[in-house]
């Protein structure tokens, strides 16, 4: 291990260092990479409690196999088998593991239903003279791709195909979402992000990316999904690769200054829903 790796491991014991690192990543970016907000809109985010750090944590992969055993004689039998051999696959090492709570203020985007109405599709659309007329009227309600899928699902190719079936048009109308009030206790939500850190030895972008993706593959393979209100956790762990700022110079990557190289590396990792951070 290099001096940078050892020194950075020790620095993670300092709460101020961890807070600066996470704020440098961008708390909003961290939230957006980890969660897909479906029923809420993020209005503000601040860093909450950070757990105690664990160092050099092994990540073991379980081996999973599935198949079928078949016997022909004396009587035909088929047995489906699935096997899991825990901690028997690939091994990787997480340099630093910890959890961080994001204290957020969110706006609710859903509200109770105001009304539910039901009528036949023919009543909704009016008189239909031809299949072209039906498509034209449906275009006022749906996108062309939805109409194509609807026609394929219901096997509608002629106006007779349409008229032989009964179609209901059910309309659900919801109330307008409440206005955002930062002082409303219901607007305050806490979300926990599980962070896993790899510390790069030198400036090997391809090697660091490969190491991070291998680690993420093992972790995600072993993770258990959780259920959250208003959001979906799209990645179980936020992978952060830490580089030494001094390892990047204007000569590190042809045609790029040190600043441009750092920006490009961060963009590559962000495209993989991971983070790259350069520290001094």
N, C-alpha and C positions, 0 to 999 in steps of 0.2 A: 504494500500500500504506500501511496505517496504521502508526503507531509500534508498536502492539501486535503486529502481524504481524511486523514487522522484528525487534523485540526478542525475540519468542518464537523465531523462527528461530535467532537467535544463542544463545539459552538451551539449545537442543537439543544444542549442542556440549558441554555440561556433563553428565558421567555422573550426577552426583547428581540433577540436574533430571530426567533421563530415568528414573532408578530411582524417584524419588518419583512421577512421573506414572504409571508402570506399576503401582506398588503402590497408588496411588490408584484406578486402574481396578478393581483386585482381580485377583490372579493366578489365583484359582480361576475367576472369571467369564471371564477371558481364555481359559483352557483350555477351559471348557465351551462358549464361543461358537465356538471354532475347531475343536474335536474332538468326535466322538461316540465315547465309549468303549464298546466292545462286549465285549471280553474281559477288561477290567481295571476296577478301581474306584480313583479318585483318593483318596489318603489325606492327602497333604500336597504343597505346592508352594512353591518358592522361586525367586527370580529369579537366573538364571545370567548368563553373558556376554551383553553387548549389542554388536552390531556397530557399526562406524563409520557415522555418519549421512550420507545423501545429501540434497541440498536442491534444491527446484524441479525435480523429475524429470518429464519429459514422459511422458504415457501416451497412446500412439497406438493407435487402433483399426484393425484390418484389415477390409476389406470382403470379405464372402463372398457368393457367389451360386451358385445351382444351378438347373438347368433342363434342357430337352430340345430338341435341334434335330431336326426331322423333314423328310425329303424324300420326296415322293410319286412323282415321275417322274424319270428313266426307270424306277428301281426303288425300292421303299419301303425307307427306311432311317431309323433312329432312333438318335441319339447323345446320351447323357447327359453333361452338362458341369458341372463344379464349378470355380469360379474363386476364388482368394484374392489380393487386392491388399493387400499389407502396408503399414501405416502410411499409409493413404489415407482413413481414416474420421475419426471425431470425435477431437478432441484435448482432453485435460484435463491439469491440472498437480497433481502430488503435492508438497505443501510439504516434507514430511520423510519419508524412507523408510529403514527399518532393520529388522534382525532381532533377536529376543530369544530366548534359550534359557530354557526353564522346567525347572528341576531338580525332578523329582517323585519321590514314593514311592507306589507303586501296589500294590494287591492283585490277584493273578491270580484270575480268576473261572472259569477252565476247568481241567479235570483230565483225565487219560487215561480212556478208557472202561473200565468194570469188566466189563460183559457186553453181549452182543448176543443177543437171542432172536427167533425167528421162528415164527409160527403163523398159521393161517388166522383171518380175522376172525370166522368162525362159531365157532371154538374159543374165541376170546377172549370173545365176547359170550354164548355159549350158544345154546340153541334160540330161534329167532325166529319168532313166530306171525304177524306182520303188519307192514306198513310203519310203522304207528304204534309197534309194539313195537321195531322196529329203530331208529327215531328216538329213542325213550326211552332205549334202552341206549347209543346213541352219545352222548347228552347227558351221560352219566357220564364220558366221555372228552374231549369237545371242546365248544367254544362253539357256540351255535346258528348263528352266521354261517359257521363252518367246515363244519358239517353241510349247510347249504343249498348252499354252494359245491361240496361233495363230491357231493351228489345231482345238481346241475346238470352237473358235469363228467362223471360216469359215466352220466348220463341214467337215473337211477333214479326211477321214479314209482310202481312197484308192487313187491310182494315177488317176483314172477317176474323183473322186471328185475334185482333184486339177486342172485337165485339163479343166473341164467344166467352170471354172471361170477365169477371166482375172485379173492378179495381176501386179501392178506397183511397181517398186523399185525406190524410189526417194532419192537421196543422196544430202545432204546439207553439204557443206564444208565451214567452217569459217576460217577467217584469225587468225593467232596466236595472243593471247592477248598481248597488249603492255607491255614492260618491266616496272617494278615498278620504279618510279622516285619520291622519297620523296619530291622533290622540285616542282613537278608539282602541281599547285593549284587544279587540278581536283582530286588529291589523298586525299585531306583533306575533311573529312566528319564528321559532328556532329550528334550524336544520343542521344536522350533523354531517360533516364531510370526513370521510376516512382517507387520510393522506398516507402515501407510501413514497419514500424518497430514495432515489439512486444518486450517488455522488460520483461524477465522472472523473476519471484519472486522466488528465490531459484534455486535448480538444480533438476527439475522434467522434464526429457527428454520427457517422453510420454505425459505429460500434455502440455508442450510447443509445441510439434509437433502437437498435436490435436488442440490447439488454433490457430496455424499458418495455418493449413489446412482448418479449419472452416472459418477463415478470408479470405483466398485466394478463397475459394469456393464462398463466397458471392460477393467478389470484381469481380471475373471473370464472374459471372453470370450477373452482372450489367454493365460490361465494353462494350465499343464500339470499334470494330476493326479499325485499321488505316492502311493505305497503304504507304509503304516506298519503295524507289528505291534501288534495289539490295539486300534487306534483308526482311525477314518476322519476325514480332514480335510474338514470340512463347508464351510468357507469358506477359500479360498486366501490371503486377506489380511484382517487385522483393521483395519478402518477406524476411525480415531479423529478426532473433530472437537474441537478445542480452542477454548473460548470464554474471553473475559476475564471474570473474576469481577465486576469493577467495572461491566461493561456491563449487568448485571442489577440492577434495583432493584425496590422494592415496587410501582412504577407501570409496570413494563415490560409485564406482561400483566394485563388486567383481572381482578380477583377473586383474584389470586394474589400472595402475598408473594414476595420474591426467593428465599427458600429453597424455597418450593413450586414456583416456576417452574423452578428448576434440577432439582428432583426429577422434575418432569413431563417436561422435555426429555430427561433421562437415560433415562427410561422409554420414551419414544418411540423413541429411537435403539436402546435395548436390544431393543425389539420388532422392529427391523429387523436384529438381530444386528450392530449397530455400537455404538460408544461415543461418549459426549459427556462431556467433562471441563472443569470450570471452574477456572481457575488465577488466582492473584494475581500 
